[in-house]
């Protein structure tokens, strides 16, 4: 990351609405956002402290672009379009391809009843739902086709088929059918799908009674089965308030510990048909991410009246209504307010559950540690891992991370500047020697085992140093062996014996976490040193100029060029005169 370039670019951002696009080293867009004030919003990413999720995003940013818009509403539309186009990795946590099934009534001369998930292919058709799952949709479709003889075939055949002989199709392919009768049947099916089942239920009860009186018990049982099917279909959903027959979508959110949980209730005729839930890392402002989720959600779902929390900025709610083209309410009381509170409470419970599950996975960690003990042939509860990083032999560093009982012990982490060039073997020898020579000198706590990344050559390097320090009886050395995809697949001991690790085992996930952690530490430290070196100047070489005086000089004269144009007297107004003379001479020497 060229910090001077980014700093200059950030300082010149316009204070206008627009969309910004963060890019990584390869120039790929990794995050898209929108802002009311581009200057303020983008600068927030590079100033102050952030949580881990945002810090990870910022660590990958090498450059950014922006597009100025006239209004924040235009910025919101542009943001969604860019997300759809580029699918940035830090935006797509809410973008999944799963959609709920709907009952589809085709727009044809003789309409058919089908199950559909993609509502864009046939916009002229009528859709009913959504249904909780495909099973509920199929049950409803089967029930309707049993009650009403809708056309079944995709293309009209020349002769009637089995459905006609079973009484489940009028046979319009071969015989004359009154279009008016078919239209009335369609209207009854639509009424049924809209929740009005009373007429159908009463008709079926009457037919069941008549069949029983006529001693036609098989037919009566068929009517009874249809009534039970209707009961099953209509009871699949939760009736929140029977007196309220409103159809609307209710969404709310809850944010905590760097995660955003969004919950939605899809209410049809006063009945909650489905519950939507998404949980993902939070990289931006929680309100912005919530609005972004709704925009993406309604790309693949029908729009209806939408209710959102009153705590959402009214301007954002107004923009959302304008972009989606539907009514957006922020209820303050009553039935809809209670639904909002239910959504928020559900989101909080789901988010808390996420963290509770992670914290309680002690059994999996204990299982992984037992597997590691078995492979190592001894107790390996305190493990240290090493990794190094460099760029063509420069800024060579190493990291040592410590895991105690399967958990990272960050207070024991150590970072090293190395002096052995770009040889991974020499780097391993240096860092292992420096680490354990100091522990011996200070009588520090030794690990049960060392895990090195790199296979046999790294094992040999570490073993040479451990043997020289006389620690081979105390410390077990093992290496992480990787497959062709650079994934850990086995452990190797100092005798060259390998132990395969199942990818669904608890040990595999523990070793993966350890490996990712030591790699992250080494890379982060390497980038920090490299960035620091890129910002060094001639001032760092002048005796008497430290970070504080360097900052004062650059602040007084604006930049390095302004300082170079100043004379000794002007510089002496900021630092002591003898230091000012040294600065002037250093800046003007040939």
C-alpha positions, 0 to 999 in steps of 0.5 A: 500500500502506497500510503503517501499516495492514498493519503493525498487521494483521501485528502482530495475526496469531494464532500459530496454523495456517491459510491466508493469501490475498495480494491486489492493489490490485483486491482479487484473490487473487494467492497462497494459502499455508498456515502452521503459525504464521500470524504468523511466516509472513506477517510473513516476506514483509514483513521482510528481503531476498528474491529477485527472484521473491518481491520481485515478489510482495510488490510487488503485495500491497496487503492479505491475509486469513487463515483460522485452522484447528485443525491444519496438515493442515486448513490444507493442505486449505484451501489447495488448495481455495482455489487450485482456487477462485480460481486465483491467478496466483502459485500456478498455475505447477504447474496445467496442464490436460495429463493423460496418456492411460489405457486405460479398461475400461468397467464395462458388461455388455459392457465396451469398451476406450477411451482416456481422459484425464479419470478423473473422468467415469466413476469406476466404470471401470478405468484402466490407465497412464498412457502416455507419449503418445496414440500409445502409448495408441492402439497398445496399444488397437489391439493389444488389440482385435486380440487380443481381440474387444471390443465397439466400438460406443457404443450397441448397434445392431440388426444386426452391423457390419463389425467382426463380419465382420472377427472383431473383435467377437462380435456380441452385438447380434444373436447370443447371446454367452456372458457367461462367455467374455466375462468370461474374455477381459476378465480376460486383457486386464486381465492383459495391461495389468498387465504379464503378456504372456507368455501372449499372446506364447506363444499368438501364437507357437504360432498363427504356427507353426501358420499357417506349417506350414499354408502360411497365410503371410498369417495368419502375418504377421498374428501376427508383426505382433501380436508386434512390436506387443507388443514395441514397446508393452512396450519404450516404457518403461524397465525400472529393476529387473525383479526389483521388480514394485512400482507406485508414484509417486516425486517429488522436488524441487530448488530453486536461484536462485529456481526450483523443479524437481519431477520424478516417476517413475510406476512400474508393475510395476517399470517407469517408464512416465512422467516428470513434470517441472515448473519454476516460479519459487519464491515460498514455502518450497520444501517447501510448494511441493512439497507444494502441487504434489503436492496439485494433481497428484493432483486429476487423477491416480490415487493409488497408493503415493507415495515422497518424499525423507527430507528432507521434514518427516515431519509434512508427509509424514504430512499429505500421506498423510492428505489424499491418502488413500494411503500416503506413504513416505520411503525411506532405502535400497534401490531406492526410495531410488535412484529418489528420487536419480534424481528429484532428479538429474533435477530439478537437471539440468533446472533447470541446463539452464534457466539454461544456455539463457538464458545461452547465448542470445548468438546471439539477442541478437547478431541483435537488435542487428544488426537494431537497427543496420540500422534505426537506420542506425548502430551502436547498442550502447549504448542508453538508455531513459526512462520517467516515472511520476506520480499525478495530477501528484504524485510525478512521477519518471523512470527512465533504464536503460542497455543495453550490448550487449543486457544491462542495465548496472544501475550506470549506471541513474539515477532522477530526481525531476521538477518539471514536473508531469504533462505527459509532454512536459515530463517528457521534456524535463526528464529528457533535459536533466538526463541529458545536461547532466550527462554533458557537464559530467562528460565521461561516456560518451554512448549511441549511441541513445536510445529513448523510449516514446510515439511522435512527441511524445516523439521531438520532445521529446527531439530538441529537447533533444538539438539544443540540447545539440549532441549530434544528431550523436552520439546517434540518437533513436528511439521505440517505437510501440505497437499497439492492445494496448499492445504494441511493434509498430514503431520511429519515427525523427526523420523520422517514418518507421516500421519494423515489427518482427515479433513473432517476431523477436529484436529484438521480444523485446529491445525488450520486455525493455528496455521492461519494465525501464525501466517497472519502474524508474520505477514502483518509484521512484514507489511508493517516494516515495509510500509514504515521503510517506504515512509522514511526520509532524509530527516530520519538520518539527521542527529537530533531529529526524532519522530516528534521534531520530524512531525513538527517540521512537516506540520510547520512547512506543509510538506517536504518541499516546503521545508526544503525551500525554508532558510535556517532562520525559518527552520530555527523557529521550530527546532533549536538553531544547531539542529536547524543548521543540520537540517538545512545542510542535509537538505541542500548538500549535493 
